[in-house]
Amino acid sequence: MIKDAVTSQDYGVVFHLEYKFKDHYLSPGITARYLYGLADVIKDNEGDQVLNSVFEILLSFPIGGEKDVQE
């Protein structure tokens, strides 16, 4: 089985950038994230290390939240 060949935990370093289209915490935005794994994910690996590496691009669109109150 695959779970016998790989480790169940991984750790690494994350770089995260976020941009909001307006200066408000409920505004839409875009996020870019990169994870660089530092742990060998293969159990009993006698060759080169096998590390995880992930790049993500996310779009956020808030749903609900507070309503603007006009006085």
C-alpha positions as CSV (number, residue, x, y, z in Angstrom):
1,M,0.0,0.0,0.0
2,I,1.1,3.6,-0.7
3,K,0.7,4.6,3.0
4,D,3.4,2.1,3.9
5,A,5.9,3.8,1.5
6,V,5.4,7.5,2.4
7,T,5.5,9.4,5.6
8,S,2.3,10.8,7.2
9,Q,3.8,14.2,8.1
10,D,5.6,16.9,6.2
11,Y,7.0,20.3,7.2
12,G,8.4,23.1,5.2
13,V,8.6,26.8,4.5
14,V,5.7,28.9,3.1
15,F,5.9,32.2,1.2
16,H,2.6,34.0,1.0
17,L,1.6,37.2,-1.0
18,E,-1.9,38.7,-0.9
19,Y,-3.4,41.6,-2.7
20,K,-6.8,43.2,-2.0
21,F,-8.5,45.1,-4.8
22,K,-9.9,47.7,-2.3
23,D,-8.6,48.9,1.1
24,H,-11.2,46.9,3.0
25,Y,-11.0,43.5,4.6
26,L,-14.2,42.3,2.8
27,S,-13.0,43.2,-0.7
28,P,-12.1,40.6,-3.3
29,G,-8.5,39.7,-3.6
30,I,-5.8,37.4,-5.1
31,T,-3.3,35.3,-3.2
32,A,-0.1,33.5,-4.3
33,R,1.5,30.9,-2.1
34,Y,4.5,28.7,-2.4
35,L,5.4,25.8,-0.1
36,Y,8.8,24.3,-0.1
37,G,9.0,21.0,1.7
38,L,12.0,20.2,3.9
39,A,11.2,16.6,4.9
40,D,11.9,13.5,2.8
41,V,8.4,12.0,2.2
42,I,9.6,8.5,1.2
43,K,10.2,6.1,4.0
44,D,13.5,4.2,4.0
45,N,14.7,6.2,1.0
46,E,18.3,5.3,0.1
47,G,18.5,7.6,-2.9
48,D,18.0,11.3,-3.4
49,Q,15.5,13.1,-1.1
50,V,11.9,13.4,-2.4
51,L,10.5,16.7,-1.2
52,N,7.0,18.3,-1.7
53,S,6.7,21.5,-3.5
54,V,3.4,23.4,-4.1
55,F,2.5,26.6,-5.8
56,E,-1.1,28.0,-5.4
57,I,-3.0,30.9,-6.9
58,L,-6.2,31.8,-5.1
59,L,-9.0,34.2,-5.9
60,S,-11.2,35.4,-3.0
61,F,-14.7,36.7,-3.2
62,P,-16.3,37.5,0.2
63,I,-19.9,36.3,0.7
64,G,-22.1,38.1,3.2
65,G,-20.4,40.2,5.9
66,E,-21.3,43.6,7.2
67,K,-23.6,46.0,5.3
68,D,-22.7,49.6,4.7
69,V,-24.7,51.8,7.0
70,Q,-25.5,55.3,5.7
71,E,-26.3,58.0,8.2
